[in-house]
């Protein structure tokens, strides 16, 4: 026992047995990571199509994940805005349509790599926003700040049609009339 106490004093390890500070740190990180994973947020993905200067809406999706912070933005370009129920600006960022693709090919005969930038006329791309439950619309403005597209985020709610009770009432009246006619004919016989 005295030898163990001397060892603890020399190494600075005040925990008895095989435990050390690093082992406790590893265990703390291991048990804390599932709790951090539960705290993820939702993102709104807007799928768009670009065709020779025209942007059109394709689809929207809400997924679990983290929205980018967009701290680095182009100086000019299209502006995407997320608007709230009272038309207040919830989130905004500037973006460029991803029409430039770097393509490289290798020539095994001459052992040369060649390629360059290809500019696409049409492409599909996605805008990613943090999800706000009170968001009403996504607005896209062109570089001259004119609205080129708006996507409503309010889901259409279909009101179920109430059954037509008057058909049932009409059917009931016909059955009653048929019974009365049947009784009247029975009495005459």
TAQUI-V486815 format. One record per residue. RES is the residue in three letters. PSI is psi in degrees with one decimal (NA if undefined). NEAR is the number of other ideal C-beta (glycine too) atoms within 8 Angstrom. D_CENTER is the distance of its C-alpha to the mean C-alpha in Angstrom with 1 decimal. Layout:
BEGIN
{{RES,PSI,NEAR,D_CENTER} {RES,PSI,NEAR,D_CENTER}}
END
This chain:
BEGIN
{{UNK,-42.2,4,60.7} {UNK,-35.0,5,62.2} {UNK,-37.7,6,61.0} {UNK,-40.2,8,57.4} {UNK,-39.8,8,57.6} {UNK,-39.9,8,59.1} {UNK,-40.8,9,56.2} {UNK,-37.9,11,53.7} {UNK,-36.5,7,55.5} {UNK,-44.5,6,55.7} {UNK,-18.3,6,52.1} {UNK,2.8,6,50.6} {UNK,108.9,8,48.7} {UNK,-1.7,4,49.2} {UNK,131.8,8,47.4} {UNK,151.9,5,49.8} {UNK,-155.4,4,49.3} {UNK,-0.4,4,46.8} {UNK,141.1,7,44.1} {UNK,173.3,8,43.3} {UNK,-40.2,7,41.0} {UNK,-36.1,6,38.9} {UNK,-41.0,9,38.6} {UNK,-36.9,10,37.5} {UNK,-42.1,8,34.9} {UNK,-43.7,8,33.5} {UNK,-40.4,8,33.4} {UNK,-42.6,8,31.7} {UNK,-40.1,8,28.9} {UNK,-43.8,7,28.6} {UNK,-20.8,8,28.3} {UNK,-26.7,8,26.1} {UNK,-38.8,8,23.3} {UNK,-33.4,7,22.0} {UNK,-35.6,8,21.9} {UNK,-33.7,7,19.9} {UNK,-28.3,7,17.3} {UNK,-25.7,6,16.8} {UNK,19.2,6,15.9} {UNK,158.0,7,12.5} {UNK,-180.0,10,9.9} {UNK,150.2,9,6.3} {UNK,151.3,14,4.0} {UNK,122.7,16,3.0} {UNK,123.8,12,4.2} {UNK,114.4,14,7.6} {UNK,123.0,12,10.0} {UNK,160.3,14,13.5} {UNK,133.9,11,17.1} {UNK,128.0,12,20.0} {UNK,101.6,8,23.5} {UNK,52.4,5,26.5} {UNK,-7.0,4,25.2} {UNK,127.7,7,23.2} {UNK,128.9,10,19.4} {UNK,153.8,8,18.0} {UNK,138.1,10,14.8} {UNK,-50.8,7,13.8} {UNK,163.1,6,10.5} {UNK,155.2,10,7.1} {UNK,139.7,7,4.3} {UNK,125.1,8,2.5} {UNK,163.1,7,3.8} {UNK,130.3,6,6.8} {UNK,-171.5,8,7.9} {UNK,136.8,6,9.5} {UNK,142.2,10,9.1} {UNK,154.3,5,12.3} {UNK,-13.5,4,15.1} {UNK,40.6,6,16.4} {UNK,-35.2,4,20.0} {UNK,115.0,3,21.4} {UNK,153.7,8,21.0} {UNK,153.8,7,23.3} {UNK,-36.8,5,26.1} {UNK,159.8,5,25.5} {UNK,-161.0,10,23.1} {UNK,151.4,13,20.4} {UNK,129.0,11,18.8} {UNK,128.6,15,15.2} {UNK,139.2,11,15.3} {UNK,117.4,14,13.0} {UNK,145.4,12,15.7} {UNK,-174.9,12,16.4} {UNK,-34.2,5,18.5} {UNK,24.4,4,21.7} {UNK,23.5,6,20.6} {UNK,151.6,6,20.4} {UNK,115.7,8,18.5} {UNK,-36.2,9,15.7} {UNK,145.5,9,14.5} {UNK,147.1,7,15.9} {UNK,158.7,8,16.6} {UNK,139.7,10,18.8} {UNK,159.5,11,18.1} {UNK,143.4,6,20.2} {UNK,128.4,10,19.5} {UNK,78.2,7,19.8} {UNK,-9.6,9,23.0} {UNK,128.3,8,25.2} {UNK,133.6,8,25.5} {UNK,122.8,8,28.2} {UNK,130.9,8,30.1} {UNK,142.3,7,33.0} {UNK,152.5,7,35.5} {UNK,140.6,8,38.4} {UNK,107.3,9,41.9} {UNK,-23.7,4,43.7} {UNK,-46.9,4,47.0} {UNK,-2.2,4,47.2} {UNK,53.5,6,44.8} {UNK,143.9,6,42.8} {UNK,128.9,7,39.2} {UNK,164.8,8,38.3} {UNK,-166.1,7,35.3} {UNK,-166.5,6,33.6} {UNK,129.9,7,30.8} {UNK,129.9,8,29.8} {UNK,121.9,6,28.3} {UNK,144.7,8,26.1} {UNK,-35.0,6,26.6} {UNK,145.1,7,23.4} {UNK,157.8,9,20.1} {UNK,143.9,8,16.5} {UNK,168.2,9,13.9} {UNK,136.2,8,10.3} {UNK,135.9,11,9.6} {UNK,126.0,9,7.3} {UNK,153.9,15,7.5} {UNK,145.9,9,7.9} {UNK,124.5,11,6.9} {UNK,131.0,11,10.3} {UNK,-24.2,4,11.6} {UNK,18.6,7,14.3} {UNK,138.8,14,12.5} {UNK,-37.1,10,14.4} {UNK,147.6,10,13.9} {UNK,127.4,15,12.7} {UNK,134.1,11,16.1} {UNK,125.5,15,17.2} {UNK,140.3,11,20.8} {UNK,174.8,8,23.1} {UNK,-20.8,6,25.2} {UNK,8.0,4,27.8} {UNK,28.0,6,25.4} {UNK,141.6,6,25.6} {UNK,121.3,7,22.6} {UNK,-17.4,9,21.8} {UNK,146.4,10,18.7} {UNK,133.2,8,16.9} {UNK,116.9,10,13.9} {UNK,133.6,6,14.3} {UNK,-1.8,10,11.4} {UNK,123.6,5,14.1} {UNK,141.6,4,14.3} {UNK,129.8,4,17.8} {UNK,116.9,4,19.8} {UNK,123.9,4,22.6} {UNK,119.3,4,25.7} {UNK,135.0,4,27.7} {UNK,132.2,4,31.1} {UNK,145.3,5,33.8} {UNK,146.1,5,36.5} {UNK,98.8,6,39.4} {UNK,-24.8,7,42.0} {UNK,-28.5,6,44.7} {UNK,-42.2,7,44.8} {UNK,-40.6,9,45.5} {UNK,-42.4,8,48.2} {UNK,-42.6,8,49.8} {UNK,-41.3,8,49.9} {UNK,-42.1,8,51.5} {UNK,-38.6,8,54.1} {UNK,-39.8,8,55.0} {UNK,-42.6,8,55.5} {UNK,-43.2,8,57.7} {UNK,-40.5,8,59.7} {UNK,-39.7,8,60.2} {UNK,-41.9,8,61.5} {UNK,-42.1,8,63.9} {UNK,-41.7,8,65.2} {UNK,-44.0,8,65.6} {UNK,-42.4,8,67.6} {UNK,-41.2,8,69.7} {UNK,-34.3,8,70.6} {UNK,-39.0,7,71.5} {UNK,-34.2,6,73.8} {UNK,-27.4,5,75.7} {UNK,NA,4,76.6}}
END
